């Protein structure tokens, strides 16, 4: 794992299939893949509150037409057309009884409330008047700011909610999800809370800004700090931050809570204002001689000390939200050099999707980024060669590499480089600040260029930009850690935030359910994952190709093993009848005490393989949340040094072979069946193998032999009976058990998979 102290950032999410549990009430969906935390609207948004919520035309044009209620529904998500132009995703806010605009990567809608225009089926801001209504408002007379009215404190009934106890975030929130069987009247589907000093979960309003990244304004305070001392929450916290950042003074309307008007609490709050760079104990020792009255007087007139950098607490990110770069941070972090014009971020606000045709947005963005880099280096080459020895393009790139400049910064360099080829001072300063681990903003621009490259590598097996040539190894390692990568003991890059992968396999779902685990089909050896490796793909279509080729192959060695626990293949020289006679003796060989014995393995060799005639295979979705995954192309593209180093030192490091392949790290007992979903033969729906197995006994007429046994036997005998498994998947859906629905005719990748909050991540792999 990297030692870089900068918090990891997310990948842009890709809108994908929704994981739904059939119900009379629509269930909210929770995107658990690498999610990009959206920042607050930038100045570029002007006065348009929907600026950051509108979809690109390429996406909105693919949505179905709006119904009478104005909704354009796709994948159980509601979109609406805005009367002023554009289309936005919406979610119902029960607190105000209206729909709010929502970004695709948000847990809870944060946008403005909207109202329907019935005549046109369009929607408008709730604050806007209906056509024909008077929009004249009374003249505003400024009044002194009143003391903040705090809402009555209420607690979350934990009997109806679940949460991830180990998940933490920068601002101290606990994100709680209503249990699947709870009455919707007990509260919203998602509830934010703080834990008070007594361990109770105090209900608070959803935050206005991302909870996994530092606050853009006065980052020395977490949201919990402001709530704990002043009792503020939600929009009140945003107001507090904005006023302090703009005036440097403590808002008079924000007063300490009664139980915080004590000397220790007052000292700690003063530290944030006066000396945020000092440790709490150090500052408390300095303030100890002062009386409470003196401290109170200091607090009443305190001003923000902006000479010191505002420290940012570092905590691990939550599972369901990940940090991302702020679109409001400056281009260059070193403020001592000449000021640079703020340039709007090049990446669009919406995430890349596969809805835009054969070439997804992220592939085009990655290609354009690489082309821009090449043109910039060519222009720099011309500039440098005017007054000096001739430099090749590779030499120009090597000259620029220590500066760790993104394309935007390189553009600025080109505009300001001196006639003699001397770099501007800000670039020299940036060379140093870019490798300063305390500089939390150093990856912003490069991170935006990295995102589409990652998705192009993972989903298409192709990269465009040589990041190793553009950035120093130290900087690139930090950038990769910021983007969510970690390193295992073999120095392979891996992630734990990829929600799902796909695998084609000959084993039936009943075998996985009965055994409780999926064992590796073949021994991939050491060198890629921390534990045992299982091969899978990031593409549903890639798994589909394996399924379709399975029946056309001959001599498939996996079919020589009766079960996944058999260590040795069966003996084809035996007959099926003689094999029946050896069944009773199989148990005696299960616990062979010889050197080749492994716990749980069947060491029998003298049997005829019963699966030899099978000619169908199955497509599985593997729930890989919080599990180590080593991707192939991302390692070859960003981490080739690890292979070179391993060769030099005689190490075991290697990467997966295929373009869209990844290795899943599993324990010696295997991959938990709770995480395995069977995809139907049309690749449009999936259900958990445990639910499928149980469903096979529903119509078993009280027999101990369920449908699973007869279905499985027909499969082994060579029947093309995938429809039997499809039928069970549909029955699981009809029984109100969770299923995953995939959009027909569209490519689906790992980061497209969306889970509902009630589907808690299994605790075991």
SULZITA-V276044 format. One record per helix or strand. SS is the DSSP state (@ for helix, = for strand). FROM is the first residue (numbers start at 1). LEN is the number of residues. Records with the same first field share a line. If there is no record, write none. Layout:
# SULZITA-V276044
SS: FROM-LEN ; FROM-LEN
This chain:
# SULZITA-V276044
=: 9-1 ; 18-4 ; 30-1 ; 54-1 ; 72-3 ; 77-6 ; 87-7 ; 98-5 ; 113-5 ; 122-4 ; 155-1 ; 161-2 ; 174-5 ; 190-6 ; 201-4 ; 249-1 ; 303-1 ; 323-1 ; 486-2 ; 493-3 ; 500-6 ; 517-2 ; 532-6 ; 539-1 ; 566-1 ; 602-1 ; 618-6 ; 629-3 ; 661-7 ; 670-3 ; 676-4 ; 685-4 ; 738-4 ; 749-1 ; 754-2
@: 43-3 ; 57-4 ; 184-3 ; 223-8 ; 235-13 ; 258-3 ; 263-12 ; 280-8 ; 292-9 ; 361-25 ; 393-9 ; 407-10 ; 425-9 ; 444-17 ; 467-4 ; 473-10 ; 509-7 ; 540-11 ; 557-4 ; 576-6 ; 583-8 ; 632-7 ; 640-10 ; 673-3 ; 689-7 ; 707-10 ; 722-13 ; 750-3
